[in-house]
Amino acid sequence: MLKETRRTDPELAQIVDKELIRQEKCIEMIASESTVPVPVMELSGSVFTNKTLEGYPGARFQAGGEVADEMERLAVSRAKELFGAEYVNIQSYSGSTANYSVFATILKPGDKVLAMRLDQGGHLTHGSPANWTSTMYNHTFYGCDPETGCIDYEEMERLAKEVKPKLIICGASSYPRLIDFKRVAEIAESVGAYSMCDMAHVAGLVAAKVIPSPIPYMDFVTSSTTKTFCSARSGMVFCKEKYAKELNKGTFPGALGSIHLHTMAAKCWSFRYAATEEFHDIMVQVVKNAQHMAEELMKRDYTVVSGGTDNHLLVVDLRNKNVTGRQMQTALDSAGISVNKQVVPFDTAKPHITSGIRIGLTSVTQRGLKEDAITEIVDMIDRVVNAPEDEAVIAEVKARAEELISKYPLYPAGAFA
Ligand SMILES: Cc1ncc(COP(=O)(O)O)c(C=O)c1O
């Protein structure tokens, strides 16, 4: 890999090499991350990156689109089959722009949207004050039940009746439990709202049929193709056939420009790979590892939000341990374990400090770690939580972390030869 870059820009090639070594040596547990298979990298760097194309197969704005048409049609048919969807648009550049294309399709400035609160699991693009969507639409937010840490559907229903939104969004960045898609769809229908699920985090688990799919219930389903789907940094939008024409217009020219054909090719490969037994088995183990980690943490008196997890991630409330999320993100990073600080439901700490951390199990599971290794990682985390400023402890854990992860290669030997 990087043969020509090494010849023409050794300085930059060295930086990429350093990043590879960092990833190899790190216990990577940021919930939005995964490791892409080598073909995804090959295709992301393929000649499709040279082609400018707008429009849809058979109706392009530029000449020379016939081969890309073949590729996009193949990718669409694979995606529809994999997810059992009536319709999919795979032109989005990311999970964020997938959301924007749905908004461009169905919303007008000032329209009302009901979404999940950012500090309880929602995403920036669902109307956070820091995101442009908050200046364009009129958002109301539902949250979690303080007792259970799970979505408060009664609050959602009450707010839906009160506000009468045009769109109800479910799906989240840091929600460890299954979402009752049927209930959300019923609430939306009862007030004449569109329903949308942003399944960015769990798309791989859905593709592998390890957790239930939102697609049969929702009008629109958006997603990243990174995170548990383990593919290129890109996106996709599913919808009911009756919205297909409008979604296409909302996506291009509504929200996006020319197509990223190189990442589309990578997604095309992944739509096939995600139907394999290999991918299915990884996704099954991701959930087992996440559940095992939650149990091991709780055995050591950690507060795991909602008391566990049904997916690839868990949120740990550190308030009873007298450390902040920011402190733990930094200390664990120094010890070779990568997690991110996380606001927990009803957090009193500032968003740049936070009271918790979010832990994701996708990357380590792809490397082959199973429950016994997860127990070891919990032990390491616990050592650091109990002595976040003790340099000797950090050094000891870093050595243990590197030794453990070195037994599980990031990529097979010779993958980049
Ligand atoms: C629920 C959710 N939606 C959308 C996104 C944005 O995805 P992307 O980074 O692909 O734009 C994220 C990213 O973390 C997310 O968690």
The ligand as a MOL file (V3000), in Angstrom:
LIG
                    3D

  0  0  0     0  0            999 V3000
M  V30 BEGIN CTAB
M  V30 COUNTS 16 16 0 0 0
M  V30 BEGIN ATOM
M  V30 1 C -27.0900 8.6370 15.0440 0
M  V30 2 C -26.0650 9.2540 14.1350 0
M  V30 3 N -26.4710 9.8020 12.9880 0
M  V30 4 C -25.6150 10.3770 12.1330 0
M  V30 5 C -24.2790 10.4160 12.4190 0
M  V30 6 C -23.3610 11.1050 11.4710 0
M  V30 7 O -22.7430 10.2140 10.6650 0
M  V30 8 P -21.5180 10.6430 9.7500 0
M  V30 9 O -20.3680 10.8370 10.6720 0
M  V30 10 O -21.3930 9.4790 8.8120 0
M  V30 11 O -21.9170 11.9120 9.0690 0
M  V30 12 C -23.7910 9.8460 13.5910 0
M  V30 13 C -22.3510 9.8910 13.8780 0
M  V30 14 O -21.8420 9.6960 14.9110 0
M  V30 15 C -24.7080 9.2540 14.4730 0
M  V30 16 O -24.3090 8.7250 15.6250 0
M  V30 END ATOM
M  V30 BEGIN BOND
M  V30 1 1 1 2
M  V30 2 1 2 3
M  V30 3 2 2 15
M  V30 4 2 3 4
M  V30 5 1 4 5
M  V30 6 1 5 6
M  V30 7 2 5 12
M  V30 8 1 6 7
M  V30 9 1 7 8
M  V30 10 2 8 9
M  V30 11 1 8 10
M  V30 12 1 8 11
M  V30 13 1 12 13
M  V30 14 1 12 15
M  V30 15 2 13 14
M  V30 16 1 15 16
M  V30 END BOND
M  V30 END CTAB
M  END
